[in-house]
Amino acid sequence: MNIELIGAMVEIISAANKTDKAQKGKVIDETKNTITIETKKGNKKFIKNTITLKVKTREEMIIDGKTITKRSYDRIKG
């Protein structure tokens, strides 16, 4: 997967932590293992390998967080 997530609008459609489900907003930061989303209630950090995201770019796609547990620049050049 070689898309840039920072700046994308996302929604968490499933999560190991039930309170994380349905959180949505704009991705503002990404590390190897986490993703930070700017939500209506502030910035929230999520562990990638425990969530599934719906990403809205030019088209909508579903991403299992386990598949993107790399640094963004390693994933994009990959």
C-alpha positions in Angstrom: 0.0 0.0 0.0 1.7 3.2 -1.1 -0.7 6.0 -0.2 0.0 8.9 2.2 -2.4 8.8 5.1 -1.5 12.1 6.7 -4.2 14.6 5.6 -6.6 11.8 4.7 -10.1 11.6 6.3 -10.5 8.2 8.0 -13.1 6.4 10.1 -12.3 3.4 12.4 -14.8 0.7 11.4 -13.5 -2.0 13.8 -11.2 -1.9 16.8 -10.0 -4.2 19.7 -11.0 -1.4 22.0 -14.8 -0.8 21.6 -14.5 2.9 22.4 -12.2 3.4 19.4 -14.9 2.2 16.9 -16.6 4.9 14.9 -14.0 7.5 15.7 -13.4 9.6 12.6 -11.4 12.6 11.5 -8.3 13.8 9.7 -5.0 11.9 10.1 -2.4 14.4 11.5 0.5 12.1 12.4 1.7 8.6 11.8 4.5 6.5 13.3 5.5 2.9 12.7 2.9 1.6 15.2 0.4 4.4 15.7 -1.8 6.8 13.9 -3.1 10.1 15.3 -6.5 11.4 14.2 -7.9 14.9 14.8 -11.4 14.3 16.0 -14.2 16.6 17.1 -13.1 15.9 20.7 -9.4 16.5 20.1 -6.4 14.5 18.9 -6.5 10.8 19.5 -3.8 8.2 19.0 -4.6 4.7 18.0 -2.4 1.5 17.7 -2.4 0.5 14.1 -2.5 -3.3 14.6 -5.7 -3.1 16.6 -7.9 -1.2 14.1 -9.4 -1.3 10.7 -9.8 2.0 8.9 -12.1 3.3 6.1 -9.9 5.8 4.2 -11.5 8.5 2.1 -9.1 9.7 -0.6 -10.1 9.9 -4.3 -11.9 6.6 -3.6 -12.9 4.9 -0.5 -10.9 1.9 0.7 -10.8 -0.3 3.8 -7.4 -0.9 5.4 -6.4 -3.4 8.1 -4.1 -1.6 10.4 -1.8 -4.7 10.6 -0.9 -4.1 6.9 0.4 -0.6 7.5 2.6 -1.2 10.5 5.6 0.5 8.9 6.9 4.0 8.9 5.0 6.0 6.3 8.1 6.8 4.2 9.1 3.0 4.1 5.6 2.0 3.1 5.3 4.7 0.3 8.6 4.0 -1.3 8.1 0.2 -1.0 
